Amino acid sequence: MVKVITFIKRKPGMSVPDFQRYWREQHPAVVTRLPGVRRYVQSHTLPSLYGTAEPVYDGIAEVWAEDTDALRAMNRSPDYAAVQADEARFIDRTTMGIVITEDHLVKDEPVPAHAVKSAVFLNRKPGLSIDEFQHHWREVHAPMAALLPGLRRYVQSQTRRSAYAGGRAPAYDGVALAWFDSAEAARRAAASSEYARVVADTALFLSPGAAPAILTTEHVIVA
């Protein structure tokens, strides 16, 4: 399957509670009318992250389709216009973006109902080819990340090669998704020696500087 990850910010002037309420309670009605939606998940940035600074994104939406043809049919559907119109009610569409990805499941343990999910947005190191980046991330980096204490689930959503066709440059080369029992469990993992190894390895394949990241609560709309 292929997956579209949409990263979004709320409409200017809209409060976080109003944004999250509309997104979760109203917007699914139009998204679920699209043909070929195999799975649909919203991940809302934790309210606690707004205490010190504005998060890079207010959340991500993930929509799975069977294949590229199914994704094209979804976008060509008459119902797609209704999705876009509804987005304008609560999303700043000037800053939203998408990456089309394929999931690589690295670790899959049971996830508790109130788990938190981190989303880290990755770009490859300058000069590194797409193949080199994807290989290192999946074959070298993934086994290190899988050892993080308290990590329940870990998925690499790698941007599809077709997104680079014709010299195009997608917003991100991939998104790392990791589930922990709680925000405190995620913080403990970030303070571990295993995490220090993970961070050291990023210099070998990721663009310099801190990668944009959010910590979220996941809401499965279509399972």
C-alpha positions as CSV (number, residue, x, y, z in Angstrom):
1,M,0.0,0.0,0.0
2,V,1.0,3.6,-0.4
3,K,0.4,6.3,2.3
4,V,-0.1,10.0,2.1
5,I,1.1,12.0,5.1
6,T,-0.3,15.5,5.3
7,F,1.3,17.9,7.8
8,I,-0.9,20.7,8.9
9,K,-1.2,23.9,10.9
10,R,-4.5,25.3,12.1
11,K,-6.1,28.3,10.5
12,P,-4.8,31.7,11.8
13,G,-6.8,32.8,14.8
14,M,-8.2,29.4,15.6
15,S,-7.6,28.0,19.0
16,V,-5.9,24.6,19.5
17,P,-9.0,23.0,21.2
18,D,-11.3,24.3,18.4
19,F,-8.9,23.0,15.7
20,Q,-8.6,19.6,17.2
21,R,-12.3,19.3,17.9
22,Y,-13.3,20.2,14.3
23,W,-10.6,18.0,12.8
24,R,-11.6,14.9,14.8
25,E,-15.4,15.4,14.9
26,Q,-16.3,17.1,11.6
27,H,-13.6,16.5,9.0
28,P,-13.7,12.7,8.9
29,A,-17.2,12.9,7.3
30,V,-15.8,14.2,4.0
31,V,-12.5,12.2,4.0
32,T,-14.2,8.9,4.5
33,R,-16.4,9.5,1.4
34,L,-13.3,9.4,-0.8
35,P,-13.1,6.1,-2.8
36,G,-10.3,3.7,-1.9
37,V,-9.5,4.9,1.6
38,R,-8.0,1.8,3.2
39,R,-7.0,3.4,6.5
40,Y,-7.2,6.9,8.0
41,V,-5.4,8.1,11.1
42,Q,-5.2,11.6,12.6
43,S,-2.3,12.4,15.0
44,H,-2.9,15.6,17.1
45,T,0.0,17.5,18.6
46,L,-0.1,17.2,22.4
47,P,-1.6,20.4,24.0
48,S,1.3,20.4,26.5
49,L,3.7,21.2,23.7
50,Y,2.1,24.7,23.2
51,G,3.3,25.9,26.6
52,T,6.7,27.2,25.6
53,A,6.6,27.6,21.8
54,E,4.4,27.0,18.8
55,P,5.0,23.5,17.5
56,V,6.2,23.1,13.9
57,Y,2.9,21.3,13.0
58,D,-0.5,20.9,14.7
59,G,-0.6,17.3,13.6
60,I,-0.4,14.9,10.7
61,A,-3.0,13.0,8.8
62,E,-2.2,9.6,7.3
63,V,-4.3,8.1,4.5
64,W,-3.5,4.7,3.0
65,A,-4.6,3.5,-0.5
66,E,-4.0,0.2,-2.2
67,D,-1.7,1.5,-4.9
68,T,-0.8,4.6,-7.0
69,D,-3.8,4.1,-9.3
70,A,-6.1,4.0,-6.3
71,L,-4.5,7.2,-5.0
72,R,-5.0,8.9,-8.3
73,A,-8.7,7.8,-8.4
74,M,-9.1,9.3,-4.9
75,N,-7.7,12.7,-6.0
76,R,-9.8,12.7,-9.1
77,S,-13.0,11.9,-7.3
78,P,-15.8,14.6,-7.1
79,D,-15.6,14.1,-3.4
80,Y,-12.1,15.4,-3.3
81,A,-13.3,19.0,-3.8
82,A,-15.4,18.7,-0.7
83,V,-12.3,17.6,1.3
84,Q,-10.4,20.7,0.1
85,A,-13.3,23.0,0.9
86,D,-13.6,21.6,4.4
87,E,-9.9,21.9,5.0
88,A,-10.2,25.6,4.4
89,R,-12.5,25.9,7.4
90,F,-9.8,24.9,9.9
91,I,-6.4,24.4,8.2
92,D,-3.9,27.0,6.9
93,R,-3.7,25.6,3.4
94,T,-0.8,27.9,2.5
95,T,1.5,26.0,4.9
96,M,0.2,22.4,4.6
97,G,2.1,19.9,2.6
98,I,2.2,16.2,1.8
99,V,4.7,13.4,1.3
100,I,3.7,10.1,-0.5
101,T,5.4,7.2,1.4
102,E,5.7,3.5,1.9
103,D,5.8,2.1,5.4
104,H,8.6,-0.1,6.7
105,L,7.7,-1.6,10.0
106,V,10.7,-1.9,12.3
107,K,9.2,-2.8,15.6
108,D,5.6,-3.8,16.5
109,E,4.7,-4.4,20.1
110,P,1.3,-3.8,21.7
111,V,0.5,-0.1,22.1
112,P,-1.6,1.0,25.0
113,A,-4.7,3.1,24.4
114,H,-3.3,6.3,25.7
115,A,0.2,6.0,24.1
116,V,1.9,9.0,22.5
117,K,3.4,8.9,19.0
118,S,6.3,11.0,17.9
119,A,6.7,12.1,14.3
120,V,10.1,13.3,13.1
121,F,10.4,14.8,9.6
122,L,13.7,13.8,7.9
123,N,15.8,15.1,5.0
124,R,18.9,13.4,3.8
125,K,22.4,14.8,4.1
126,P,23.5,17.0,1.2
127,G,25.3,14.9,-1.4
128,L,23.7,11.6,-0.3
129,S,21.7,9.9,-2.9
130,I,18.1,8.7,-2.2
131,D,19.3,5.1,-2.4
132,E,22.1,5.7,0.1
133,F,19.8,7.6,2.5
134,Q,17.1,5.0,2.4
135,H,19.5,2.1,2.8
136,H,21.3,3.7,5.8
137,W,18.0,4.7,7.5
138,R,16.5,1.2,7.1
139,E,19.5,-1.1,7.4
140,V,21.8,0.8,9.8
141,H,19.8,3.3,11.7
142,A,16.6,1.2,12.3
143,P,18.3,-1.5,14.4
144,M,19.7,1.2,16.7
145,A,16.4,3.0,17.1
146,A,14.6,-0.3,17.8
147,L,16.7,-0.6,21.0
148,L,15.4,2.6,22.6
149,P,14.0,1.9,26.0
150,G,10.2,2.0,26.2
151,L,9.8,2.0,22.4
152,R,6.6,0.1,21.6
153,R,6.3,0.6,17.8
154,Y,8.5,2.1,15.2
155,V,7.7,2.7,11.5
156,Q,9.8,4.4,8.8
157,S,7.6,6.1,6.2
158,Q,10.0,6.5,3.3
159,T,9.1,9.0,0.6
160,R,8.4,7.0,-2.6
161,R,10.9,7.2,-5.4
162,S,8.2,8.5,-7.8
163,A,8.0,11.7,-5.7
164,Y,11.5,12.6,-7.1
165,A,10.6,12.0,-10.8
166,G,11.4,14.9,-13.1
167,G,13.7,16.6,-10.7
168,R,11.0,17.2,-8.1
169,A,12.0,17.7,-4.5
170,P,9.5,16.5,-1.9
171,A,9.3,18.4,1.4
172,Y,10.8,15.5,3.3
173,D,12.6,12.3,2.4
174,G,10.7,10.5,5.1
175,V,8.9,10.6,8.4
176,A,9.9,8.5,11.5
177,L,7.0,7.4,13.6
178,A,7.6,6.0,17.1
179,W,5.1,5.0,19.8
180,F,5.7,5.2,23.6
181,D,3.5,4.5,26.6
182,S,3.5,8.2,27.6
183,A,5.2,11.5,27.1
184,E,7.3,10.7,30.1
185,A,8.4,7.4,28.6
186,A,9.4,9.3,25.4
187,R,11.5,11.7,27.5
188,R,13.2,8.9,29.4
189,A,14.1,7.3,26.0
190,A,15.6,10.6,24.8
191,A,17.8,10.7,27.9
192,S,19.2,7.2,27.4
193,S,22.6,6.0,26.1
194,E,20.8,4.2,23.3
195,Y,19.3,7.5,22.1
196,A,22.8,9.1,22.2
197,R,23.9,6.4,19.7
198,V,20.9,7.1,17.5
199,V,21.7,10.9,17.5
200,A,25.3,10.3,16.7
201,D,24.3,8.1,13.7
202,T,22.1,10.8,12.3
203,A,25.2,12.8,11.3
204,L,26.0,10.1,8.7
205,F,22.8,10.4,6.7
206,L,20.6,13.3,7.8
207,S,20.7,17.0,7.0
208,P,22.5,19.0,9.7
209,G,20.5,20.5,12.5
210,A,17.6,19.4,14.5
211,A,14.9,17.6,12.5
212,P,11.4,19.1,12.9
213,A,9.3,16.9,15.3
214,I,6.0,16.7,17.1
215,L,4.7,14.5,19.9
216,T,1.1,13.5,19.3
217,T,-2.0,11.5,20.3
218,E,-3.2,9.1,17.6
219,H,-6.8,8.8,16.6
220,V,-7.7,5.9,14.2
221,I,-10.6,7.0,12.1
222,V,-10.7,4.1,9.6
223,A,-8.9,1.0,10.7
